[in-house]
Amino acid sequence: MSPYIELTNFEVCLAAILIVINGIVSIVLRLRLEKTLAIASVRTVVQLSLVGFVLSWVFRVDRWYVVLAIASVMTLVAGFSAADRSKRKFPGIRLIAITSVWSCAWILTGYVLLFVFQDLPKWYEPQYAIPLLGMVLGNTLNGISVGLSTLTETLVRSRGQVETLIALGATRWEAAGEPIREAVRTGMIPIVNSMMVVGVVSLPGMMTGQVISGMDPAQAVRYQIVIMFLIAGATALGTVSVVLLSVRRLFDANHRFKFEMIRKDAS
């Protein structure tokens, strides 16, 4: 007997009917989201189908350089997405976001693959490396984008206070201390909230999938605990990194606040 129920394309189509509920809500409330919902649904099917095809090929090839290439593309997309979500931009924001995402996600995912999952036959085992990195990137880019947005908005709002502190002899780190703390705190709130209710209010997707596929629930719980701690660590390091690098970019060596660099995103 198969440890899980294999879904056919027809059964997936039956589940897709549920998206009609969203369309009905949009029509009834005149939200004008029908077209967006339709496009999002099509993109979901196409993108996930492509991912499934690519992962099947990666698992068959089983080469370290292929895994690193896929991971690099994923990381670049996450970095660009994190930067583009910020409502205010400044020169170098994409490079800063990519650097922060790349460093924290790869270092912590590598730590888990090498030291936590010690029984892995290969350090680049694609069955583990790609899904782990994907979950880390997805959550880290949220923290980074929120941290970036909060930092730039707070700096713009408190420009007078920041420049006054600098005029009184404060360094850039002292003058931007409160915006830095606010940005890091705000960026970490989503993962902290998730950790507070995980297993009580919500069952994470990875754990649910493992249980459905036949894994012992106790073992699935251990995996999920590792994942939550990995995501929390990467989010914290990524948010701190992007905030500190941004402050370094927005203040010169003489501690002058380069306010003119921050611009509102026209989109």
LINNOR-V398652 format. One record per helix or strand of 2 or more residues. SS is the DSSP state (alpha for helix, beta for strand). FROM is the first residue (numbers start at 1). TO is the last residue. If there is no record, write none. Layout:
((SS | FROM | TO) (SS | FROM | TO))
This chain:
((alpha | 9 | 16) (alpha | 19 | 28) (alpha | 34 | 61) (alpha | 64 | 84) (beta | 88 | 89) (alpha | 93 | 116) (alpha | 126 | 157) (alpha | 159 | 167) (alpha | 172 | 175) (alpha | 177 | 197) (alpha | 205 | 212) (alpha | 217 | 250) (alpha | 259 | 261) (beta | 263 | 264))
